[in-house]
Amino acid sequence: MGFDPLEAAIRTASGLSGMILIFVYSVLISFALPLPSEVVLCPVGYVCGGNTLALGLPIEVQLAAVILISALGKSLGSVFALAIGHNASHSSVVIRGLRRLGLRPKEWSQRRMVALVKRWGYAGMAIGLSVPFFPDTISLYGFSILEDDYVKFAGAAFAGSVGRLLVTIGLIEGSLLVFW
């Protein structure tokens, strides 16, 4: 089962309703949907081409608005992920059920993703979330196992979201320069 209609709606988002859709999509990918966040750049001509946002503003302003709206949405969604992940990681019922399946989520996430946070704190979380084309949902739940400061968690998610979109734009612009 794919999310093609949702991704298609984001790719062709336009106007104020498009900005609202980008915000809602960003909230959902933070805690519920393992989809790429980079797709929010499509309406302003990045990642998948085109320029459908059509807010009547210079493209740079539209791009900044999309990055800000997406980061705010991901920041809000990260608070939900933190609440869900932190509560689940401390639920004996959930932990026992996963261990019966041979999974050790707390140990796995501590060794893998959260090693960055343990060493660098919330700055490490922001850096980890800046890696393009990796689902945020997985990272946020991984980080939520050890963290419980909602404001810092949301701030790191915001910074990581902005970083990810800027890195993606840099990769695309760099690729275009190479092929030019």
Secondary structure in CASP SS format (residue, H / E / C, confidence):
PFRMAT SS
TARGET T0000
AUTHOR 0000-0000-0000
METHOD secondary structure of the structure
MODEL  1
M C 1.00
G C 1.00
F C 1.00
D H 1.00
P H 1.00
L H 1.00
E H 1.00
A H 1.00
A H 1.00
I H 1.00
R H 1.00
T C 1.00
A C 1.00
S C 1.00
G H 1.00
L H 1.00
S H 1.00
G H 1.00
M H 1.00
I H 1.00
L H 1.00
I H 1.00
F H 1.00
V H 1.00
Y H 1.00
S H 1.00
V H 1.00
L H 1.00
I H 1.00
S H 1.00
F H 1.00
A C 1.00
L C 1.00
P C 1.00
L C 1.00
P C 1.00
S H 1.00
E H 1.00
V H 1.00
V H 1.00
L H 1.00
C H 1.00
P H 1.00
V H 1.00
G C 1.00
Y C 1.00
V C 1.00
C C 1.00
G C 1.00
G C 1.00
N C 1.00
T C 1.00
L C 1.00
A C 1.00
L C 1.00
G C 1.00
L C 1.00
P C 1.00
I H 1.00
E H 1.00
V H 1.00
Q H 1.00
L H 1.00
A H 1.00
A H 1.00
V H 1.00
I H 1.00
L H 1.00
I H 1.00
S H 1.00
A H 1.00
L H 1.00
G H 1.00
K H 1.00
S H 1.00
L H 1.00
G H 1.00
S H 1.00
V H 1.00
F H 1.00
A H 1.00
L H 1.00
A H 1.00
I H 1.00
G H 1.00
H H 1.00
N H 1.00
A H 1.00
S H 1.00
H C 1.00
S C 1.00
S H 1.00
V H 1.00
V H 1.00
I H 1.00
R H 1.00
G H 1.00
L H 1.00
R H 1.00
R H 1.00
L C 1.00
G C 1.00
L C 1.00
R C 1.00
P H 1.00
K H 1.00
E H 1.00
W H 1.00
S H 1.00
Q H 1.00
R H 1.00
R C 1.00
M C 1.00
V H 1.00
A H 1.00
L H 1.00
V H 1.00
K H 1.00
R H 1.00
W H 1.00
G C 1.00
Y H 1.00
A H 1.00
G H 1.00
M H 1.00
A H 1.00
I H 1.00
G H 1.00
L H 1.00
S C 1.00
V C 1.00
P C 1.00
F C 1.00
F C 1.00
P C 1.00
D H 1.00
T H 1.00
I H 1.00
S H 1.00
L H 1.00
Y H 1.00
G H 1.00
F H 1.00
S H 1.00
I C 1.00
L C 1.00
E C 1.00
D C 1.00
D C 1.00
Y H 1.00
V H 1.00
K H 1.00
F H 1.00
A H 1.00
G H 1.00
A H 1.00
A H 1.00
F H 1.00
A H 1.00
G H 1.00
S H 1.00
V H 1.00
G H 1.00
R H 1.00
L H 1.00
L H 1.00
V H 1.00
T H 1.00
I H 1.00
G H 1.00
L H 1.00
I H 1.00
E H 1.00
G H 1.00
S H 1.00
L H 1.00
L H 1.00
V H 1.00
F H 1.00
W C 1.00
END
